[in-house]
Amino acid sequence: MHLGDLFPVASFGLDDASTEVLSVEIDSRQCSFGSLFVAGSRDADQRRRHIDDALARGAVAVVSTEFLALPVPMVVVPAGELASVTARLAADLSGHPERELRLVGVTGTNGKTTVSSLLSHLLSFSGEPSGVIGTLTQARTTPAAPDLYRQLREWRRHWGEGSARPHVVVEVSSHALVQERVAGLHFDLAVFTNLSRDHLDYHGTMEEYFLAKSQLFTPDYTDRAVVWVDNTYGERLANSLRVPVTRVSRTDVADVVGTLRGTTFMWRGRVVSSGLVGGYNVDNLLLAMAAASDLGLTDEAIVDAVGEFRPVAGRFDIVRGSGLDVVVDYAHTPDGLERLLSDVRELCAGRVITVFGCGGERDRGKRPLMGEVATRASDITIVTTDNPRHESPDAIMDEIMSGVLPSTRVERIPDRAEAIARAIAEAQPGDVVVVAGKGHERVQTVGDRDVPFSDHDVVAEELRKREC
């Protein structure tokens, strides 16, 4: 496209209208010849450095909040409009793939990845083309607008022109809503999983966090909603909506039977059998099944598809060996950890041994809460590191330890691999070891470095050693 197709000519001048633009970027390091660079940094010196870097890499135009004398065309937009303008540019330059897709947005504190993966599987298994954009497909839960629209375009191309409108299930984070990464998208359906403490380092209060999530359920964003109402925030959301809503609750099922091998229950008069483990996965199943039903799948097709779904990496992911079950899970909030450990306790014949830490440069207020949850729900708790970033690991662990219950068995081992090894060495037949916080992640972030690290791989290796 030409610059004149993207902005009014008055924004930059007639001579520059024919400048050919191939992509929009918000990271100067991703710029190449033909890029339009959006300079969003609030720091003037940093913004200028990013612009210079973008130009050196081939950027042919710049969008920013203040005018600068540059050798390429420049468009100035108000700071409050920068995010929405970026999303519009991404949509225009990607050819508006969203218009040929059926979008489903999934948001909530916990369960987004499992519900998204489940729903996509239910659709695909039933013959409806479907894909997922979320935590398992990139570093951010919801990518920035340029990357998001590129991924939507690739999904559209994947199924080919002329095919029926495929579904794409998108995990939508609260950050993405506040930062307008999904501006311009309209969802056929939006799903709310739950809300509990997380990201208060960003939102400040639970009320602001809730209001951020709620944006997805307005008529501007979605046609209808599926909401988990066994949660104060879910009930509040469902009662406030101006779009049709399907309420989902544990009262929708009966005769739930769970083991460490899977779960069965009755739903709409049918027996559902799933390889997913734990009560919170019953909630996830119900949400995905209700969403699939709202999208037109029959109950029979949904039940058949559920039986073929395999657990999501790092979500109640059970690694077995030497007669021991080890659960690797992404739980990294007080509520998520409490629900995980409650489910494990219900299914465990022996002791629960928990290994966890808290991320650096994130909500510090949840650290003592997680220390309290872990020690209350576990027989043995081992506090360790989890992406300390630029914070002191000892300082993070101190804050966790401030919340642990007295007279409980707690160990403190900064090296995460050593902590996992210690837990597995301690375990006896019938015990369950829980390694929480990182789930599917493949790195440990220390300072500016991403050090290769996988809980799953460390667990598998320690179980192998145990068998020798």
Phi and psi in degrees as a GROMACS rama.xvg file:
@    title "Ramachandran Plot"
@    xaxis  label "Phi"
@    yaxis  label "Psi"
@TYPE xy
-98.2754  155.326  HIS-2
-57.4028  -35.123  LEU-3
-67.1325  -18.1339  GLY-4
-81.4944  -19.9104  ASP-5
-98.3425  -28.5676  LEU-6
-138.353  154.473  PHE-7
-59.2995  141.057  PRO-8
-56.552  -31.3773  VAL-9
-62.2915  -16.3119  ALA-10
-71.4889  -23.0656  SER-11
-145.355  -22.3709  PHE-12
118.135  146.168  GLY-13
-61.393  -37.1638  LEU-14
-63.6401  -24.5912  ASP-15
-95.9401  -2.4198  ASP-16
-61.631  -28.1421  ALA-17
-87.7399  1.67524  SER-18
-58.8196  125.003  THR-19
-84.1903  127.904  GLU-20
-113.605  127.303  VAL-21
-103.176  -26.3737  LEU-22
-157.204  163.934  SER-23
-117.794  138.314  VAL-24
-135.488  145.365  GLU-25
-109.968  -5.76284  ILE-26
-114.499  115.702  ASP-27
-58.2512  -27.9673  SER-28
-70.174  -16.8566  ARG-29
-94.0455  -1.8994  GLN-30
-71.8845  148.816  CYS-31
-148.26  -176.15  SER-32
-58.965  128.743  PHE-33
96.7561  -1.89283  GLY-34
-76.8767  145.057  SER-35
-102.576  118.849  LEU-36
-98.2443  127.117  PHE-37
-98.237  112.474  VAL-38
-91.942  101.177  ALA-39
-104.11  -3.10129  GLY-40
-61.9079  139.575  SER-41
-81.0535  -19.0293  ARG-42
-86.1761  122.418  ASP-43
-61.4408  -43.3529  ALA-44
-65.8855  -43.4078  ASP-45
-65.1739  -40.0352  GLN-46
-59.7434  -42.9927  ARG-47
-66.0917  -38.882  ARG-48
-62.6468  -41.8938  ARG-49
-64.7626  -40.0883  HIS-50
-63.2153  -45.6514  ILE-51
-60.6346  -39.6803  ASP-52
-65.5354  -42.5094  ASP-53
-61.7956  -42.8181  ALA-54
-64.5461  -39.3888  LEU-55
-64.3526  -25.5642  ALA-56
-92.1287  -1.94396  ARG-57
114.581  7.66352  GLY-58
-59.543  139.296  ALA-59
-107.96  -5.677  VAL-60
-161.347  159.181  ALA-61
-134.519  138.905  VAL-62
-114.096  130.731  VAL-63
-152.243  179.549  SER-64
-95.5744  -4.3914  THR-65
-143.437  151.464  GLU-66
-77.1676  138.246  PHE-67
-134.503  146.035  LEU-68
-77.1799  111.167  ALA-69
-128.851  158.8  LEU-70
-79.9301  3.38616  PRO-71
-128.629  163.478  VAL-72
-59.2491  144.926  PRO-73
-132.995  136.872  MET-74
-117.4  129.326  VAL-75
-103.444  128.542  VAL-76
-128.566  153.62  VAL-77
-61.1022  146.102  PRO-78
-56.0044  -38.1311  ALA-79
-69.5877  -12.3606  GLY-80
-107.141  -2.07703  GLU-81
-61.1752  -43.5856  LEU-82
-66.1216  -45.2318  ALA-83
-68.1737  -35.0579  SER-84
-64.5239  -41.1392  VAL-85
-60.8608  -44.3351  THR-86
-63.39  -40.9885  ALA-87
-63.5436  -42.8365  ARG-88
-62.3241  -42.7156  LEU-89
-61.3924  -41.7632  ALA-90
-65.2776  -45.7363  ALA-91
-61.8068  -46.6905  ASP-92
-73.8149  -19.1947  LEU-93
-91.9817  -2.76364  SER-94
80.1534  22.7609  GLY-95
49.9064  60.5589  HIS-96
-63.6014  -25.7017  PRO-97
-60.9627  -23.3046  GLU-98
-72.1826  -16.8817  ARG-99
-110.541  15.765  GLU-100
-126.897  155.203  LEU-101
-103.536  111.006  ARG-102
-96.9607  138.838  LEU-103
-123.753  126.447  VAL-104
-103.927  135.287  GLY-105
-122.254  124.831  VAL-106
-135.67  164.242  THR-107
145.252  166.622  GLY-108
-72.1333  -50.3805  THR-109
-122.15  150.586  ASN-110
95.0555  -6.27521  GLY-111
-57.8667  -46.4374  LYS-112
-67.264  -45.0096  THR-113
-65.4822  -44.9653  THR-114
-63.3734  -42.4924  VAL-115
-62.6963  -46.6249  SER-116
-64.606  -42.2194  SER-117
-60.29  -49.2042  LEU-118
-62.988  -42.6849  LEU-119
-61.9774  -40.2535  SER-120
-63.7043  -45.3828  HIS-121
-58.3733  -42.1555  LEU-122
-67.1465  -48.7975  LEU-123
-63.4056  -43.8551  SER-124
-62.3904  -28.6806  PHE-125
-91.0962  9.14797  SER-126
91.3779  7.82215  GLY-127
-99.0718  115.939  GLU-128
-55.0558  133.833  PRO-129
-155.24  148.096  SER-130
-141.956  173.818  GLY-131
-130.886  140.683  VAL-132
-122.632  119.131  ILE-133
-178.351  -156.424  GLY-134
-55.9509  -35.6  THR-135
-83.2663  -7.10794  LEU-136
-108.885  -9.69886  THR-137
-163.515  175.37  GLN-138
-65.665  -42.7509  ALA-139
-89.3933  147.702  ARG-140
-55.9512  -51.1758  THR-141
-118.683  117.551  THR-142
-66.495  162.108  PRO-143
-61.0564  156.579  ALA-144
-51.1657  -45.7718  ALA-145
-58.9808  -43.3811  PRO-146
-71.862  -36.7139  ASP-147
-61.7982  -47.7184  LEU-148
-68.2543  -32.6814  TYR-149
-64.8343  -40.6541  ARG-150
-66.5574  -39.3014  GLN-151
-61.8689  -39.9698  LEU-152
-63.3914  -40.3077  ARG-153
-66.8465  -38.5276  GLU-154
-63.3815  -40.343  TRP-155
-62.2604  -43.2485  ARG-156
-67.2364  -33.8588  ARG-157
-57.2947  -39.0978  HIS-158
-90.6795  -11.763  TRP-159
86.6901  150.738  GLY-160
-67.2634  145.369  GLU-161
88.4105  -10.5231  GLY-162
-76.2364  165.829  SER-163
-58.9633  153.866  ALA-164
-62.2751  110.725  ARG-165
-73.6371  161.322  PRO-166
-92.8527  141.143  HIS-167
-127.698  122.683  VAL-168
-95.4444  122.702  VAL-169
-115.155  123.522  VAL-170
-72.8578  125.054  GLU-171
-116.32  111.783  VAL-172
-84.6958  162.454  SER-173
-64.502  -36.222  SER-174
-60  -42.5325  HIS-175
-62.7368  -36.1998  ALA-176
-71.3285  -45.748  LEU-177
-64.4711  -40.0685  VAL-178
-86.8667  5.35308  GLN-179
59.1076  33.8456  GLU-180
-67.4371  -26.9653  ARG-181
-102.994  15.6545  VAL-182
-58.1019  136.721  ALA-183
92.4637  -14.4948  GLY-184
-87.0306  146.519  LEU-185
-129.6  127.36  HIS-186
-98.275  140.019  PHE-187
-65.7022  -33.0276  ASP-188
-151.882  140.586  LEU-189
-122.101  138.099  ALA-190
-119.063  131.732  VAL-191
-111.266  121.164  PHE-192
-88.1815  -50.1296  THR-193
179.089  176.409  ASN-194
-148.212  126.916  LEU-195
-149.418  176.71  SER-196
-58.7054  125.965  ARG-197
-173.565  154.762  ASP-198
59.4103  24.4934  HIS-199
-73.3293  -13.3872  LEU-200
-64.1912  -24.6316  ASP-201
-99.1571  -48.2329  TYR-202
-86.9059  -23.7307  HIS-203
90.1085  -51.8679  GLY-204
-136.041  160.755  THR-205
-64.112  -33.7247  MET-206
-63.4631  -44.1897  GLU-207
-66.2808  -36.9007  GLU-208
-62.1606  -45.8275  TYR-209
-63.0014  -44.5135  PHE-210
-63.4172  -35.2068  LEU-211
-63.1311  -47.8926  ALA-212
-62.3145  -37.3534  LYS-213
-63.6931  -23.6239  SER-214
-55.5602  -33.7334  GLN-215
-64.7748  -18.8837  LEU-216
-103.666  15.6836  PHE-217
-86.6528  157.592  THR-218
-58.3928  -24.0897  PRO-219
-64.9224  -28.3542  ASP-220
-105.067  -31.796  TYR-221
-143.579  155.775  THR-222
-84.9061  -33.9598  ASP-223
-158.335  172.552  ARG-224
-138.115  151.856  ALA-225
-121.631  123.559  VAL-226
-130.361  129.763  VAL-227
-76.8651  118.703  TRP-228
-105.518  1.49433  VAL-229
-82.9503  48.1138  ASP-230
-161.588  134.129  ASN-231
-54.8633  -43.2448  THR-232
-70.2826  -35.5809  TYR-233
-65.2745  -43.47  GLY-234
-62.1733  -43.1533  GLU-235
-61.514  -43.6205  ARG-236
-62.5298  -49.1077  LEU-237
-58.7443  -36.8327  ALA-238
-73.2323  -16.6894  ASN-239
-102.791  -5.89763  SER-240
-74.066  147.907  LEU-241
-108.601  15.4759  ARG-242
-122.527  157.569  VAL-243
-57.5651  138.607  PRO-244
-131.088  137.251  VAL-245
-102.245  119.486  THR-246
-87.7022  133.689  ARG-247
-121.718  137.061  VAL-248
-152.595  162.173  SER-249
-62.7816  -19.512  ARG-250
-68.7838  -7.80914  THR-251
-78.6524  -8.33056  ASP-252
-128.269  165.197  VAL-253
-143.923  162.733  ALA-254
56.269  48.7127  ASP-255
-75.2427  126.597  VAL-256
-127.08  121.273  VAL-257
-123.328  144.619  GLY-258
-137.849  178.667  THR-259
-76.8756  4.56488  LEU-260
-108.411  -12.4721  ARG-261
156.246  -172.235  GLY-262
-141.056  142.493  THR-263
-128.934  151.825  THR-264
-163.811  167.842  PHE-265
-97.8011  132.494  MET-266
-141.159  119.63  TRP-267
51.723  40.7242  ARG-268
80.6922  7.52619  GLY-269
-122.087  148.285  ARG-270
-83.3705  123.364  VAL-271
-104.834  127.984  VAL-272
-121.339  124.871  SER-273
-134.082  147.249  SER-274
-79.9519  -3.97821  GLY-275
-74.3908  145.458  LEU-276
-116.181  141.865  VAL-277
101.731  149.64  GLY-278
-62.3325  -37.4453  GLY-279
-67.5754  -23.5975  TYR-280
-76.2308  -22.9191  ASN-281
-63.1172  -43.0044  VAL-282
-59.8876  -45.6705  ASP-283
-61.4457  -42.4713  ASN-284
-60.7451  -45.0859  LEU-285
-62.1062  -40.5989  LEU-286
-64.1462  -47.2937  LEU-287
-64.5402  -39.8838  ALA-288
-66.8598  -40.9856  MET-289
-64.6236  -40.7324  ALA-290
-64.237  -43.1603  ALA-291
-61.8579  -39.374  ALA-292
-63.4458  -43.7057  SER-293
-63.5643  -27.4493  ASP-294
-86.1841  0.680161  LEU-295
110.338  -0.310067  GLY-296
-75.8604  147.97  LEU-297
-78.2153  156.66  THR-298
-58.8265  -40.2769  ASP-299
-61.9483  -44.6298  GLU-300
-64.7006  -38.4581  ALA-301
-64.2006  -47.7818  ILE-302
-63.1646  -41.8723  VAL-303
-60.9502  -41.961  ASP-304
-69.7745  -36.9095  ALA-305
-57.2496  -40.7111  VAL-306
-63.5798  -18.4996  GLY-307
-100.658  0.631596  GLU-308
-82.1751  135.351  PHE-309
-104.412  146.93  ARG-310
-54.301  148.719  PRO-311
-78.332  140.977  VAL-312
-55.2894  128.062  ALA-313
76.2269  12.5143  GLY-314
-122.987  103.245  ARG-315
43.758  50.5714  PHE-316
-88.2216  109.516  ASP-317
-93.5516  121.234  ILE-318
-104.37  124.933  VAL-319
-114.23  145.744  ARG-320
176.535  145.444  GLY-321
52.8282  38.2735  SER-322
71.6825  16.3409  GLY-323
-124.034  140.625  LEU-324
-104.875  127.212  ASP-325
-119.579  125.929  VAL-326
-99.0698  120.591  VAL-327
-103.591  122.969  VAL-328
-144.212  151.84  ASP-329
-81.1199  -2.63763  TYR-330
-49.2837  118.853  ALA-331
-139.465  17.461  HIS-332
-125.323  159.394  THR-333
-55.6235  -46.0267  PRO-334
-66.9464  -43.188  ASP-335
-61.5867  -42.7607  GLY-336
-67.8846  -40.627  LEU-337
-62.9713  -43.6851  GLU-338
-67.3543  -39.7067  ARG-339
-61.3899  -51.0948  LEU-340
-68.1207  -32.8611  LEU-341
-62.8836  -43.2068  SER-342
-65.1923  -42.1363  ASP-343
-63.4928  -43.6327  VAL-344
-58.8587  -40.6338  ARG-345
-65.5911  -30.5065  GLU-346
-100.271  -6.18804  LEU-347
-98.3877  132.397  CYS-348
-83.4297  -25.5891  ALA-349
-111.191  -137.6  GLY-350
-89.9757  156.202  ARG-351
-106.201  121.129  VAL-352
-115.138  118.638  ILE-353
-114.655  133.099  THR-354
-115.581  125.97  VAL-355
-159.99  164.287  PHE-356
-146.176  -174.235  GLY-357
-128.979  145.243  CYS-358
-69.9358  144.394  GLY-359
-76.6376  154.286  GLY-360
58.3036  32.9419  GLU-361
-130.933  -178.922  ARG-362
-47.3321  106.229  ASP-363
-73.6566  -25.8479  ARG-364
-65.0749  -22.1074  GLY-365
-84.384  -10.7126  LYS-366
-62.9315  -53.7579  ARG-367
-63.4618  -31.3486  PRO-368
-62.7955  -40.5089  LEU-369
-71.8719  -32.5324  MET-370
-62.5203  -41.0518  GLY-371
-66.1732  -45.9795  GLU-372
-60.1292  -48.6211  VAL-373
-62.1032  -44.8523  ALA-374
-73.6249  -29.2053  THR-375
-71.4274  -34.0587  ARG-376
-100.451  -3.98001  ALA-377
-119.981  155.048  SER-378
-82.9917  -35.1489  ASP-379
-134.761  132.572  ILE-380
-120.551  131.142  THR-381
-117.171  113.566  ILE-382
-89.0342  132.378  VAL-383
-143.508  -162.002  THR-384
-98.6756  156.829  THR-385
-155.46  95.4972  ASP-386
51.102  66.5827  ASN-387
-66.7749  -18.9212  PRO-388
54.6147  -127.72  ARG-389
-95.1091  6.60276  HIS-390
-87.2864  158.116  GLU-391
-71.8988  123.104  SER-392
-55.9789  -38.3362  PRO-393
-64.6285  -38.9868  ASP-394
-65.2852  -39.8469  ALA-395
-63.2933  -46.6151  ILE-396
-65.4282  -33.6277  MET-397
-58.811  -43.4161  ASP-398
-68.4728  -36.7395  GLU-399
-63.0673  -46.4559  ILE-400
-63.9707  -24.9381  MET-401
-65.6502  -15.7307  SER-402
-104.644  -5.40929  GLY-403
-68.7579  148.199  VAL-404
-75.3239  142.473  LEU-405
-66.0763  157.185  PRO-406
61.0957  29.615  SER-407
-116.162  155.66  THR-408
-86.3235  112.828  ARG-409
-131.889  133.861  VAL-410
-119.665  154.998  GLU-411
-127.175  110.115  ARG-412
-130.996  103.193  ILE-413
-60.0163  -38.4798  PRO-414
-73.3737  115.404  ASP-415
-64.1857  -40.6421  ARG-416
-63.1568  -40.7913  ALA-417
-65.858  -37.4994  GLU-418
-64.0361  -42.5215  ALA-419
-64.282  -43.4814  ILE-420
-61.0516  -40.7403  ALA-421
-63.4607  -42.3404  ARG-422
-63.5056  -44.5256  ALA-423
-68.2468  -36.7294  ILE-424
-65.8699  -33.2656  ALA-425
-74.2107  -28.449  GLU-426
-67.1971  142.707  ALA-427
-115.049  164.731  GLN-428
-52.3838  133.367  PRO-429
95.1425  -19.8064  GLY-430
-75.3562  158.379  ASP-431
-125.978  128.724  VAL-432
-95.6309  131.793  VAL-433
-114.254  123.77  VAL-434
-112.587  107.561  VAL-435
-113.658  151.77  ALA-436
117.951  -39.475  GLY-437
-105.881  -30.7485  LYS-438
56.0449  -115.436  GLY-439
-79.4242  -9.9099  HIS-440
-60.6492  147.07  GLU-441
-113.379  6.04431  ARG-442
-139.179  158.203  VAL-443
-113.68  119.786  GLN-444
-89.2653  114.96  THR-445
-125.045  114.436  VAL-446
62.0251  -127.666  GLY-447
-95.1238  4.05159  ASP-448
-103.241  139.444  ARG-449
-101.373  101.817  ASP-450
-88.1977  126.077  VAL-451
-53.5958  126.799  PRO-452
-163.463  133.209  PHE-453
-135.627  120.255  SER-454
-55.3379  -44.622  ASP-455
-59.3762  -45.247  HIS-456
-67.0771  -41.0232  ASP-457
-64.4645  -43.4262  VAL-458
-60.3363  -47.452  VAL-459
-59.8063  -40.7955  ALA-460
-67.6729  -40.7538  GLU-461
-67.8649  -35.4872  GLU-462
-67.4412  -37.0263  LEU-463
-62.939  -43.7684  ARG-464
-62.1489  -38.2827  LYS-465
-63.217  -31.5062  ARG-466
-79.4526  -17.7601  GLU-467
